[in-house]
Amino acid sequence: MTEDDIGAVRFGISPLCELGLSVRAFRDPSRFPLQLGWLRRTEEARARLDQRVLMGLIDDRLWTPDFLNPRPTSPLTRLEDEFRALAETPPEVFRADLIAVHGHVPEVFAGPHDRAISRIIATLRQLWETCFEPYWPRMRAVLEADIAFRGRQVAQSGVASMLNQLSPGRIEYEHGVVVVHLRDPAPRTQPIDGEGLTLVPTMFTRRASAPVGDGPPMIMYSARGQGALWETERIANPAAVVAILGETRAALLTALGDPASSTELGVRFGVSASAVNQHLRVLRDAGLLVSSRYGRSVLYLRSELGSALLESRSG
């Protein structure tokens, strides 16, 4: 990476990438313990999907073809736009990406190109509608909160520090080179050459992933904040803070050491969205929280005053 490349590091969210990578969790749930809540909730719906197509999109190493991992242009990428681009995948690219994963074109995709692409899109659309769409607001909130957190790291410590904290031990940056340690890599060096490096948070990689081929430079990494995504959070709040704020507001203030949306907080604490928003407005008006709009979500974060209040609880 040149100095200009470092300045062009960007983040993106790809719904299609999440769909494709989620097949990893279907194939080997034990490797994705943070998503077991989602897998349990969607078990019946997944059983109705075209399993031949889904299993044709992944191998034993949990690799997926690059046409399922498009480089997002922004954190606001629309799935329908990605489906349109997928439908226009040239036959030679489609075949090459499958061969790069499997060593051959799986039998389920061996027919006419248009029919194979249409079958993949139909299966992924059903996967989205039944297993993702009901949960996407909370999933997207986690991904957006992660990007907001990384932006704070860049502002406080610089791009190099942020890169070295994306996935310790798996992603390293030093002297203009980003090294990604993959599970089963084919050693290669890829110059950025002014194309920019895109960083994509995802729910479905444990540490770090990269495209199989030599497409635009992109790294997929595990988003922060997934641990409480599918369970109601229980926090033992300090009695003094609870006495001042009430139990729910004290719990929200304690949890907001990292950015989060009202949707995510409602799920974590088992509180309705309207109630959460009311509590957050009160805390913000009191100066205990700050908020910022990120895409379609408003993210909340504990302010210095809020942190000082919690820190004083032991006095």
C-alpha positions in Angstrom: 0.0 0.0 0.0 1.2 3.5 -0.9 0.5 6.5 1.2 -2.4 7.3 -1.2 -3.7 3.7 -0.7 -3.7 4.2 3.0 -5.8 7.3 2.6 -8.3 5.4 0.5 -9.0 2.6 3.0 -12.8 2.4 3.2 -15.5 0.3 4.9 -18.6 -1.3 3.3 -21.5 -3.6 4.2 -22.7 -6.2 1.7 -26.0 -8.0 2.2 -25.1 -10.5 -0.6 -21.7 -11.1 1.1 -23.6 -11.9 4.4 -25.9 -14.3 2.5 -23.1 -16.2 0.8 -20.9 -16.4 4.0 -23.8 -17.5 6.1 -23.7 -20.9 4.2 -20.5 -21.5 6.3 -22.7 -21.6 9.4 -25.1 -24.0 7.8 -22.2 -26.3 6.8 -20.4 -26.2 10.2 -22.4 -24.6 13.0 -19.8 -25.5 15.6 -17.5 -22.9 14.1 -20.0 -20.1 14.6 -21.2 -20.3 18.2 -22.2 -16.6 18.2 -24.8 -17.3 15.5 -26.3 -20.4 17.1 -29.3 -18.3 18.3 -29.9 -17.3 14.7 -29.5 -20.8 13.4 -32.0 -22.1 16.0 -34.5 -19.4 15.0 -34.2 -20.2 11.3 -33.9 -24.0 11.3 -37.3 -24.7 9.9 -37.0 -22.1 7.2 -33.6 -23.3 6.1 -34.8 -26.8 5.8 -37.1 -25.6 3.0 -34.3 -24.1 0.9 -32.7 -25.6 -2.1 -29.9 -27.5 -0.3 -28.2 -28.6 -3.5 -27.6 -25.1 -4.6 -26.4 -23.9 -1.2 -24.0 -26.8 -0.8 -22.8 -26.2 -4.3 -21.6 -22.7 -3.2 -19.2 -23.9 -0.5 -16.5 -26.5 -0.1 -15.0 -28.4 2.8 -12.7 -25.5 3.6 -15.8 -23.2 3.9 -14.6 -21.3 0.8 -17.3 -19.6 -1.3 -17.0 -18.3 -4.9 -16.0 -14.6 -5.3 -19.2 -13.8 -7.2 -20.9 -14.1 -3.8 -18.5 -11.7 -2.2 -18.8 -8.5 -4.2 -16.8 -5.5 -3.0 -19.4 -3.1 -1.5 -19.3 0.5 -2.7 -20.6 1.9 0.6 -22.1 1.0 4.0 -25.5 1.5 2.3 -25.3 -1.2 -0.4 -28.7 -2.5 -1.5 -29.3 -6.2 -2.0 -31.3 -5.7 -5.1 -28.4 -3.9 -6.7 -26.1 -6.8 -5.8 -28.6 -9.3 -7.2 -28.7 -7.4 -10.5 -24.9 -7.4 -10.7 -24.9 -11.2 -9.9 -27.3 -11.8 -12.7 -24.9 -10.2 -15.1 -21.9 -12.3 -14.1 -20.2 -13.4 -17.3 -20.2 -17.2 -17.9 -16.4 -17.4 -17.9 -16.2 -15.6 -14.5 -18.9 -17.8 -13.1 -17.1 -20.9 -14.1 -13.7 -19.7 -13.0 -14.9 -18.7 -9.6 -16.5 -22.1 -9.0 -13.4 -23.9 -10.2 -11.2 -21.8 -7.9 -13.3 -23.2 -5.0 -14.1 -26.7 -6.0 -11.6 -27.6 -8.7 -14.6 -28.1 -11.0 -18.1 -26.8 -11.7 -20.5 -28.6 -9.4 -23.1 -30.7 -11.2 -25.9 -28.6 -9.9 -24.5 -25.7 -11.9 -23.4 -27.6 -15.0 -26.4 -26.7 -17.2 -27.0 -23.5 -19.1 -25.4 -20.4 -17.5 -28.6 -18.3 -17.2 -30.5 -21.2 -15.6 -27.7 -21.7 -13.0 -27.5 -18.0 -12.1 -31.3 -17.7 -11.9 -31.4 -20.8 -9.6 -28.8 -19.3 -7.3 -30.5 -15.9 -7.1 -33.9 -17.6 -6.4 -32.4 -19.6 -3.6 -30.5 -16.7 -2.1 -33.7 -14.5 -2.3 -35.7 -17.1 -0.4 -32.8 -17.3 2.2 -33.0 -13.6 2.6 -36.7 -13.3 2.9 -37.1 -16.2 5.4 -33.9 -16.1 7.4 -32.4 -12.6 7.1 -35.0 -10.0 6.5 -36.8 -10.4 9.8 -33.4 -10.0 11.7 -31.5 -7.7 9.3 -32.2 -4.5 11.3 -30.4 -5.8 14.3 -27.7 -7.5 12.3 -27.1 -4.3 10.3 -26.9 -2.3 13.5 -24.1 -4.5 14.8 -22.2 -4.1 11.5 -22.7 -0.3 11.4 -21.7 0.0 15.1 -18.5 -1.9 14.2 -17.7 0.6 11.5 -18.4 3.5 13.8 -16.0 2.0 16.3 -13.3 1.5 13.7 -13.8 5.1 12.6 -13.1 6.2 16.2 -9.9 4.1 16.2 -8.7 5.9 13.1 -9.5 9.3 14.5 -7.7 8.5 17.8 -4.8 6.3 16.7 -4.6 6.3 12.9 -5.2 3.8 10.1 -2.2 1.6 11.0 -3.4 1.0 14.5 -7.0 0.3 13.4 -5.7 -2.3 10.8 -3.6 -4.0 13.5 -6.7 -4.3 15.8 -9.1 -5.7 13.2 -8.2 -9.3 13.9 -5.1 -9.6 16.1 -2.9 -12.5 15.0 -4.7 -12.7 11.6 -4.4 -9.2 10.1 -1.2 -7.3 10.5 0.0 -4.0 9.0 3.5 -2.8 8.9 5.6 -0.7 6.4 2.9 -0.4 3.8 1.9 -4.1 3.7 -1.3 -5.7 5.1 -0.8 -9.4 5.8 -3.9 -11.6 6.1 -3.2 -15.1 7.6 -5.8 -17.4 6.1 -6.7 -20.9 7.1 -5.7 -22.6 3.9 -3.9 -19.9 1.8 -2.3 -20.0 -1.5 0.6 -17.5 -0.8 0.3 -14.4 -3.0 1.1 -10.7 -3.0 -1.4 -8.3 -4.4 -0.6 -4.6 -5.0 -3.4 -2.2 -4.3 -2.4 -0.1 -7.3 -4.8 2.8 -6.5 -7.9 0.5 -6.2 -8.3 1.1 -2.5 -8.7 -1.4 0.2 -12.2 -2.2 1.4 -12.9 -3.6 4.8 -16.1 -5.5 5.3 -17.4 -6.5 8.7 -19.4 -9.7 8.7 -21.2 -12.1 11.1 -19.8 -15.1 9.3 -16.1 -15.2 9.6 -14.3 -16.1 12.8 -11.2 -14.0 12.2 -10.5 -12.9 8.7 -11.3 -13.8 5.1 -10.3 -12.6 1.7 -11.5 -13.3 -1.9 -10.2 -16.5 -3.4 -9.2 -14.9 -6.7 -7.4 -11.6 -7.6 -10.4 -9.2 -7.6 -10.4 -5.8 -6.0 -8.6 -5.7 -2.6 -11.0 -6.6 0.1 -10.8 -8.1 3.6 -13.8 -9.5 5.5 -13.4 -9.5 9.3 -15.5 -10.5 12.3 -17.7 -7.7 13.5 -17.6 -6.7 17.1 -20.6 -6.9 19.4 -22.1 -10.2 18.2 -22.0 -11.9 21.6 -25.3 -10.4 22.9 -27.0 -10.2 19.6 -29.4 -13.1 20.1 -29.9 -13.2 23.8 -31.5 -10.8 26.3 -28.7 -9.1 28.3 -28.6 -9.2 32.0 -26.5 -6.7 33.8 -26.0 -6.3 37.6 -26.0 -2.5 37.8 -24.4 -0.6 40.7 -27.1 0.2 43.3 -26.2 3.9 43.5 -26.5 4.5 39.7 -29.7 2.5 39.6 -31.1 4.7 42.4 -30.4 7.8 40.3 -31.4 6.6 36.8 -33.6 3.5 37.3 -32.6 0.0 36.4 -33.2 0.1 32.6 -31.5 3.4 32.0 -28.5 2.4 34.2 -28.3 -0.9 32.2 -28.4 1.0 28.9 -25.7 3.5 30.0 -23.5 0.6 31.2 -23.9 -1.2 27.8 -23.1 1.9 25.7 -19.4 1.8 26.1 -19.5 0.8 22.4 -21.9 2.3 19.8 -25.2 0.6 19.4 -28.6 1.4 17.8 -32.0 1.4 19.6 -33.0 -1.7 17.6 -30.0 -3.7 18.9 -30.5 -2.5 22.4 -34.2 -3.4 22.4 -33.3 -6.9 21.4 -30.5 -7.2 24.0 -32.6 -6.0 26.9 -36.0 -7.3 25.9 -37.5 -3.7 25.8 -39.8 -2.4 23.1 -38.2 0.0 20.6 -40.4 2.9 21.7 -39.4 2.4 25.3 -35.7 2.2 24.4 -35.9 5.4 22.4 -37.6 7.2 25.2 -34.9 6.1 27.7 -32.1 7.0 25.2 -33.5 10.5 24.6 -33.6 11.2 28.4 -30.0 10.0 28.8 -28.9 12.0 25.8 -30.7 15.2 27.0 -29.0 14.8 30.4 -25.6 14.7 28.6 -24.9 11.1 29.5 -25.0 9.9 25.9 -24.0 11.2 22.5 -25.6 10.1 19.2 -24.8 10.2 15.5 -26.6 9.1 12.4 -24.9 6.3 10.5 -26.8 5.4 7.3 -30.3 4.6 8.3 -29.5 4.1 11.9 -28.8 6.4 14.9 -26.0 5.1 17.0 -25.6 6.0 20.7 -22.5 6.1 22.7 -21.8 6.9 26.4 -20.4 10.4 26.8 -17.5 11.4 29.0 -20.0 12.5 31.6 -21.8 9.2 31.5 -18.5 7.3 31.9 -17.6 9.5 34.8 -20.9 8.7 36.5 -20.3 5.0 36.2 -16.7 5.3 37.4 -17.8 7.2 40.5 -20.0 4.3 41.6 -17.3 2.8 43.8 -16.8 6.0 45.8 
